[in-house]
Amino acid sequence: MKLVICAGPPTTGKTTVLKQVTKKLIADGRRLAFLKIDVQYAEEDEIFSSEFSIPARKVYSGELCPDHCNVMVLGDAIEWASKHDAEILLVETAGLCLRCSPYVEGLLGLIVLEATSGMNLPRKIGPMLSLADIAMVTKIDLVSQAEREVFRARIQEAAPDVSIIETNALHGIGIDPLVRRIAQANEIKFPLFLRGNPPVGTCTICVGKKEIGWKQHFGVVRPLEGEIFYQGE
Amino acid sequence: MTIADLTVTGGRGKDGRAEPVSEITLRMGDIVSIVGPTGCGKTTLINDIELFANRNTPSGRRVLINGESAEESCSSDPARNPIALISQHTNFLSDLPVEDFLSIHATVRAHEGGEAIRETLGFANKLTGEPIIRTSAMTELSGGQTRALLIADAVVIGNSPIVLLDEIENAGIHRTRALELLKEYRKIFVFVTHDPRIALLSDYRVVMRNGAMQEVILTGKEEGRVAAELRKMDDLILDFRNRIRLGERLTENVLEEQMKACGYLT
């Protein structure tokens, strides 16, 4: 099974892109499953299951960071999708965090950005962009060609290796290159690891370890003499 | 890449039937207009061209450059894209200063910065009422300044051999001067237009209806003569427009003088 993780700020068109992709992959005879992770509201699962009759579900992260929730539930989700005999699992994340990325090492990571956002956006969103494999730029029909080219240059500056695909996803224009990349993507091979480094700061005391002394803890620790440092995996 | 011609093969109209014009080839140096009532698919046609449609857009058309399918690299590498589109969506959303924007675009299009930026601004400022200031944010430009800058950018920095212009007459720029300036460059120009002056200045025009290319009309000798008369009338209107812009009050005397100058009154 293949896994595609899709991130991107809210309202950029993640769902619209994934719907067009789903339509084409189903036409190619592929079996899909869809998972939506969001903080407190999502209806994409219903859209995907009613429009395409594919296994689709959602999970609300609630108190958890949505990208960390993704790490927590993804193992089970892959099991769920393979029980449904899916060949490709599409995961649409909440796409909120500017500090971590939800992508998995070796598997396809996709970010959706809109051409109408400011020229500084690619500089602001950090690993969500810099660790992605493909950046889909949506709503290209709303801006001038010159601006698209400059926006593209700004993306490439923040993420030199990312492939950029421009799309008018509402009309299904520019979707084919993405579909080809998904078809060629790696299969899932355990163990899976999150791409990039999560933010520092999870404190073992906060999560319930009460033993006294920095040697008993990991994450960011500090001895009496000296500065804070990181210990752990 | 040297562009000799661009071919559009017909797809389907809004009713799903094949387009009456099954193929049209635009040769280097051609000036072409696309005409038809609002909503008939004129913009869709130039969007198909800009996207190098390959039966993958709703119209089902194909666009061939020099008789061949455009390589994907044309659309994925901006420096190799031979087509510039000046759309009707004229508002810049970019918060960058004009100078920085042009400088990044010049780099993308593989130019040495300084000269290309000066030439672009010089071209644009010939079309605007008030000149564009280099340090202004793109979002501060007026509608006319924006469109003028886009046209200049496409022709100079883009140096695109194929330029598509959507309703340039509504751009709030000096339209006739734009046409004169553009004609100095040898390119394929495609104008989506409702303006008889632009349509008749073209070598030929594509008539659109119901999402489909209906007919191609060559601008013949008789139409050329009609165009010359229309040009006089248009200049007359433009002259009065300018007087109003400059705060003048119009008089019957001036009207009579102008009509005489055109030969409409003796």
Interface residues (C-beta under 8 A of the other chain):
Chain A: T116 S117 G118 M119 N120 D141 L142 V143 S144 Q145 A146 E147 R148 E149 V150 F151 R152 A153 R154 I164 I165 E166 H171 G172 I173 G174 D176 P177
Chain B: N47 E50 L51 N56 T57 P58 E72 S75 S76 P78 A84 L85 I86 S87 H89 T90 F92 L93 S94 D95 L96 F101 I104 H105 T107 V108 R109 L150 D153 A154 I157 G158
